[in-house]
Amino acid sequence: MSLPGSFFDALYAASDDPWSMRSRWYERRKYALTVAVLPRARFASAVEVGCAVGELTALLAPRCDRLVAWDVSGAAVALARARTAALPGVSVERRAVPADELPACDLLVLSEVLYYLGPEDLAAVVDRARSAVRPGGTLLAVHWRHRVDGYPQTGDAVHATLRAALDWPRVAAHEEPDFLLDCWTAAPAGDVRAASVAAAEALW
């Protein structure tokens, strides 16, 4: 079963930064790697699912004309709105997957969110992600690998599902003991040039 919204409401009732995203070097480094992997300098439209307090949102914003960040927790939405209030083109909404449909976008970021979903909900989100990302767009996923009591899935299980379901060419796959990062381009399988940053600038 997927974790309910009340689980996250309880976390934010206890702390305004439950995962210490503002202060941990681990998080800052991971966010820097996440943004560095993006294959384009800029995206016309982006969606970030599970924005939490908005730290990654703030790093994505300068790379996007329009960025919509979602979170299931009202407290997280308020915190992310405060964090990004001065950043143009950013909106933060209280939404959840798979209950809400993903809008069409050029960049979809699924960071530290999919392991909260049960297998059926995860499959539904992956299916909708395939339709939401426009041709030539980017899907980026990052997840913690260690098992957490009460979470329906691990990051490894989530990325195994993504890799099995997405036949798009992969821009990058980064593996560490603590997290996995995968980045795809929405293009036909085997189209290596579609996923090549160098090819986009006619370097080969």
C-alpha positions as CSV (number, residue, x, y, z in Angstrom):
1,M,0.0,0.0,0.0
2,S,1.1,3.5,-0.7
3,L,1.8,5.8,2.3
4,P,-1.1,8.2,3.0
5,G,-0.9,11.9,3.1
6,S,-1.4,11.8,6.8
7,F,2.1,10.2,7.2
8,F,3.7,13.3,5.8
9,D,1.5,15.7,7.7
10,A,2.7,14.0,10.9
11,L,6.4,14.4,9.9
12,Y,5.9,18.1,9.2
13,A,4.0,18.6,12.4
14,A,7.1,17.3,14.2
15,S,9.7,19.3,12.2
16,D,9.7,21.9,9.4
17,D,12.6,20.0,7.7
18,P,12.1,16.3,8.5
19,W,15.0,15.1,6.3
20,S,17.4,18.0,7.1
21,M,17.4,19.0,3.5
22,R,18.6,22.5,4.3
23,S,21.6,21.6,6.4
24,R,23.0,18.2,5.3
25,W,26.0,18.1,3.0
26,Y,24.7,14.8,1.7
27,E,21.6,16.5,0.4
28,R,23.4,19.5,-1.0
29,R,25.8,17.2,-2.9
30,K,23.0,15.0,-4.2
31,Y,21.1,18.0,-5.5
32,A,24.2,19.4,-7.2
33,L,24.7,16.0,-9.0
34,T,21.0,15.9,-9.9
35,V,21.0,19.3,-11.5
36,A,24.4,18.7,-13.2
37,V,23.0,15.6,-15.0
38,L,20.3,17.5,-16.8
39,P,21.1,17.3,-20.5
40,R,19.8,20.7,-21.5
41,A,20.8,24.1,-20.2
42,R,17.1,25.1,-20.0
43,F,13.6,23.6,-20.2
44,A,10.4,25.3,-21.2
45,S,8.2,23.5,-18.7
46,A,9.1,21.2,-15.8
47,V,7.2,19.3,-13.1
48,E,8.8,18.2,-9.8
49,V,6.8,15.6,-7.9
50,G,7.4,15.6,-4.1
51,C,9.2,18.9,-3.6
52,A,9.3,18.8,0.2
53,V,10.7,22.1,1.5
54,G,11.7,23.3,-1.9
55,E,15.5,23.0,-1.8
56,L,15.8,21.1,-5.1
57,T,13.1,23.2,-6.5
58,A,15.2,26.3,-6.0
59,L,18.1,24.8,-7.9
60,L,15.8,23.6,-10.8
61,A,14.1,27.0,-11.1
62,P,16.9,28.9,-12.9
63,R,17.0,26.1,-15.5
64,C,13.2,26.3,-16.3
65,D,10.9,28.9,-17.9
66,R,8.0,27.4,-15.9
67,L,8.4,25.0,-13.0
68,V,5.4,23.4,-11.2
69,A,6.4,21.7,-7.9
70,W,4.0,19.3,-6.2
71,D,3.8,17.9,-2.7
72,V,1.0,16.0,-0.9
73,S,1.6,17.8,2.4
74,G,0.1,21.2,3.0
75,A,2.9,22.2,5.3
76,A,5.5,21.2,2.7
77,V,3.7,23.3,0.1
78,A,3.7,26.3,2.4
79,L,7.5,25.9,3.1
80,A,8.4,25.4,-0.6
81,R,6.3,28.4,-1.6
82,A,8.3,30.5,0.9
83,R,11.6,29.1,-0.3
84,T,10.8,29.9,-3.9
85,A,8.8,33.1,-3.6
86,A,11.4,35.2,-5.2
87,L,12.1,32.9,-8.1
88,P,10.2,33.6,-11.4
89,G,8.2,31.0,-13.1
90,V,7.7,28.7,-10.1
91,S,4.4,27.6,-8.7
92,V,3.9,25.1,-5.8
93,E,0.8,23.0,-5.6
94,R,-0.7,20.5,-3.2
95,R,-1.1,17.4,-5.4
96,A,-0.3,13.7,-5.2
97,V,0.5,10.9,-7.5
98,P,-1.2,8.9,-8.9
99,A,-4.4,10.7,-7.8
100,D,-3.6,13.7,-9.9
101,E,-2.7,13.5,-13.6
102,L,0.8,14.6,-14.6
103,P,0.7,17.5,-17.0
104,A,2.6,17.5,-20.2
105,C,6.2,18.8,-19.6
106,D,9.7,18.9,-21.0
107,L,11.3,17.9,-17.7
108,L,9.8,15.5,-15.1
109,V,11.8,15.2,-11.8
110,L,10.9,12.3,-9.5
111,S,13.3,12.7,-6.6
112,E,12.9,10.7,-3.4
113,V,9.2,10.1,-3.9
114,L,8.4,6.9,-5.7
115,Y,9.4,4.5,-2.8
116,Y,6.4,5.8,-0.9
117,L,4.1,4.1,-3.5
118,G,2.9,0.5,-3.6
119,P,3.6,-1.5,-6.7
120,E,0.2,-0.7,-8.4
121,D,0.5,3.0,-7.8
122,L,4.1,3.0,-8.9
123,A,3.2,1.3,-12.2
124,A,0.4,3.8,-12.7
125,V,2.8,6.7,-12.2
126,V,5.4,5.3,-14.5
127,D,2.8,4.8,-17.2
128,R,1.6,8.4,-16.9
129,A,5.1,9.7,-16.9
130,R,5.7,8.1,-20.3
131,S,2.7,10.1,-21.6
132,A,3.5,13.3,-19.8
133,V,7.1,13.8,-20.9
134,R,7.0,15.4,-24.4
135,P,9.1,13.9,-27.2
136,G,12.8,14.9,-26.7
137,G,12.0,15.7,-23.0
138,T,13.8,14.5,-19.9
139,L,12.8,12.2,-17.0
140,L,15.1,12.3,-14.0
141,A,14.7,10.0,-11.0
142,V,16.8,9.9,-7.8
143,H,16.2,7.6,-4.8
144,W,17.7,6.6,-1.5
145,R,18.8,3.0,-1.6
146,H,18.7,1.9,2.1
147,R,15.6,0.2,3.4
148,V,13.4,2.3,5.6
149,D,10.9,0.6,7.9
150,G,7.4,1.3,6.8
151,Y,8.2,2.4,3.2
152,P,6.5,0.2,0.7
153,Q,9.6,-0.1,-1.6
154,T,13.3,0.6,-1.7
155,G,15.0,2.9,-4.2
156,D,16.6,-0.2,-5.9
157,A,13.1,-1.6,-6.5
158,V,11.8,1.7,-7.8
159,H,14.7,2.1,-10.3
160,A,14.4,-1.6,-11.4
161,T,10.8,-0.8,-12.2
162,L,11.7,2.4,-14.1
163,R,14.4,0.7,-16.1
164,A,12.2,-2.2,-17.0
165,A,9.3,0.1,-18.1
166,L,11.3,2.8,-19.9
167,D,12.9,1.9,-23.2
168,W,14.0,5.4,-23.8
169,P,17.8,6.1,-24.3
170,R,19.4,7.0,-21.0
171,V,21.5,10.1,-20.6
172,A,23.1,9.0,-17.4
173,A,23.0,6.4,-14.7
174,H,24.8,7.2,-11.5
175,E,25.1,4.6,-8.7
176,E,26.4,5.2,-5.1
177,P,26.0,3.1,-2.0
178,D,23.4,5.6,-0.8
179,F,21.3,6.5,-3.9
180,L,20.6,5.8,-7.5
181,L,20.1,8.4,-10.2
182,D,18.8,7.7,-13.7
183,C,18.1,10.2,-16.5
184,W,16.3,9.4,-19.7
185,T,15.4,11.2,-22.9
186,A,11.9,10.6,-24.3
187,A,13.0,9.2,-27.7
188,P,12.9,5.8,-29.5
189,A,14.9,3.0,-28.0
190,G,18.4,2.9,-29.4
191,D,18.5,6.5,-30.5
192,V,21.8,7.3,-28.9
193,R,22.1,10.8,-30.4
194,A,18.8,11.8,-28.7
195,A,20.5,11.2,-25.3
196,S,23.8,12.8,-26.2
197,V,24.6,16.2,-24.9
198,A,27.5,16.5,-27.3
199,A,25.3,15.5,-30.3
200,A,22.8,18.3,-29.4
201,E,25.6,20.7,-29.9
202,A,26.8,19.1,-33.1
203,L,30.0,17.8,-31.7
204,W,29.6,14.4,-33.4
